Amino acid sequence: MIRWLPFILVSLLWASLGLKDLLAHRYRRIWWWLGCWGLNALTWTPITITLGNSVGEISSFEWAGGTWVLIPLQRASIDLSFWANIVMTVPQGMLLQFNWSQTRWPRWLLAGLATGLTLETGQAIFNACVHLGRWVDINDVLTNCLGVIIGAACMWGLQRHFRWLN
């Protein structure tokens, strides 16, 4: 049960921030917090979904209750889960641009890096605190960042063609 504590505590944070925006009638922003909660559910629960079937060795090491991968883009690490990490953050990039439509690519890049680093740092901390058993992978930082940028660029393009999205 203690392994679920990070997910529960962070879910309460997202719920309180969403409620604050609901009470302030910032309805668009509620989608942002739901997106944060979804990423929280995918990364900070003790349930691991393995999408890839990597062939070959990945250079990694065990530390603080988790497996760490610090060498990016190893051939064996580019599998279905690599691509899924891009796809899972595309909606957050779209929500970023939807909520803050004046934002452009430098901020998309910063938001993407912040997203990837937050998710992986959280996994590292929760591995050490409650033995979450998650991988802390530099590839996830890169792919999460790319997903946010792709999502924001897609929404930016949609906003240019459909003014009602602004």
C-alpha positions in Angstrom: 0.0 0.0 0.0 2.8 2.4 0.7 4.0 2.2 -2.9 0.7 3.9 -3.9 1.4 6.8 -1.6 3.2 9.0 -4.2 0.3 8.6 -6.7 -2.3 9.4 -4.1 -0.5 12.5 -2.7 0.3 13.9 -6.1 -3.3 13.2 -7.3 -4.6 15.2 -4.3 -2.3 18.1 -5.4 -3.7 18.0 -9.0 -7.2 17.7 -7.7 -6.8 20.8 -5.5 -5.2 22.8 -8.3 -8.1 21.7 -10.6 -10.7 22.7 -8.0 -9.0 26.1 -7.6 -9.3 26.7 -11.4 -12.9 25.4 -11.4 -13.9 27.9 -8.7 -12.1 30.6 -10.6 -14.1 29.6 -13.8 -10.9 28.8 -15.7 -12.5 25.7 -17.3 -9.8 25.2 -20.0 -7.1 24.9 -17.3 -8.9 22.0 -15.7 -8.0 19.9 -18.7 -4.3 20.8 -18.1 -4.6 19.4 -14.5 -6.3 16.3 -15.8 -3.4 15.8 -18.2 -1.0 16.1 -15.3 -2.9 13.6 -13.4 -2.9 11.2 -16.4 0.9 11.4 -16.6 1.1 10.9 -12.9 -1.0 7.8 -13.2 1.3 6.5 -16.0 4.6 7.2 -14.2 4.2 7.2 -10.5 2.2 4.1 -9.7 3.8 0.8 -8.8 2.2 -0.8 -11.8 4.6 -1.2 -14.8 3.3 -1.6 -18.3 6.0 -3.1 -20.6 5.3 -2.3 -24.2 8.7 -3.1 -25.6 10.5 -6.3 -26.2 14.1 -4.9 -26.4 16.6 -7.1 -28.2 20.1 -6.7 -26.7 21.6 -5.2 -23.7 20.9 -1.8 -22.3 23.6 -0.2 -20.3 21.9 0.5 -17.0 22.6 0.2 -13.2 20.6 -0.3 -10.1 20.5 2.5 -7.5 18.1 3.8 -4.9 15.5 1.2 -5.5 15.3 1.6 -9.3 17.0 0.9 -12.6 18.8 3.8 -14.2 19.6 4.4 -17.9 21.9 7.4 -18.4 23.2 6.6 -21.9 20.6 8.0 -24.4 19.4 6.3 -27.6 20.9 2.9 -27.1 19.8 0.7 -30.0 18.1 -1.9 -27.6 16.1 0.9 -25.8 14.3 2.1 -29.0 11.2 -0.1 -28.9 7.5 0.4 -28.6 7.8 2.0 -25.2 10.2 4.5 -26.6 7.5 5.7 -29.1 4.8 5.4 -26.4 6.6 7.9 -24.3 6.3 10.4 -27.1 2.6 9.7 -27.7 1.7 9.9 -24.0 2.9 13.6 -23.7 1.5 14.9 -27.0 -1.9 15.7 -25.3 0.0 17.7 -22.6 1.7 19.7 -25.3 -1.7 20.3 -27.0 -3.1 21.4 -23.6 -0.1 23.7 -23.1 -0.8 25.5 -26.3 -4.6 25.4 -25.8 -4.3 27.1 -22.4 -1.4 29.5 -23.1 -1.9 30.3 -26.8 0.8 33.0 -26.9 3.5 30.4 -26.1 5.9 29.5 -28.9 8.6 26.9 -29.5 11.2 28.1 -26.9 8.6 27.7 -24.1 7.4 24.4 -25.7 11.0 23.1 -25.4 11.2 24.3 -21.7 7.8 22.8 -20.9 8.8 19.6 -22.5 12.1 19.4 -20.6 10.3 20.3 -17.4 7.7 17.5 -18.0 10.3 14.8 -18.7 12.6 15.9 -15.9 9.7 16.1 -13.4 8.4 12.6 -14.3 11.8 11.0 -14.2 12.9 12.9 -11.0 9.6 11.9 -9.4 10.3 8.2 -10.3 13.8 8.5 -8.8 12.6 10.1 -5.6 9.8 7.6 -5.2 12.0 4.7 -6.0 14.3 5.7 -3.1 11.4 6.5 -0.7 8.9 3.7 -1.3 10.7 1.3 -3.7 8.4 2.1 -6.6 10.5 -0.1 -8.9 10.4 2.2 -11.9 13.1 2.8 -14.5 14.7 6.3 -14.5 15.7 6.7 -18.2 17.2 9.6 -20.0 15.4 8.4 -23.1 12.1 9.1 -21.3 13.2 12.7 -20.7 14.0 13.2 -24.4 10.8 11.5 -25.7 8.5 13.2 -23.2 10.0 16.5 -24.3 9.5 15.7 -28.0 5.9 14.7 -27.3 5.1 18.0 -25.7 6.7 19.9 -28.6 4.8 17.9 -31.2 1.6 18.3 -29.3 2.0 22.1 -28.9 3.0 22.5 -32.6 -0.1 20.5 -33.6 -2.4 22.7 -31.5 -0.6 25.8 -32.8 -1.4 24.7 -36.3 -5.0 23.9 -35.4 -5.4 27.3 -33.7 -4.1 29.1 -36.9 -6.8 27.3 -39.0 -9.6 27.3 -36.4 -9.7 30.6 -34.6 -12.3 29.4 -32.1 -9.5 27.3 -30.5 -7.8 30.4 -29.3 
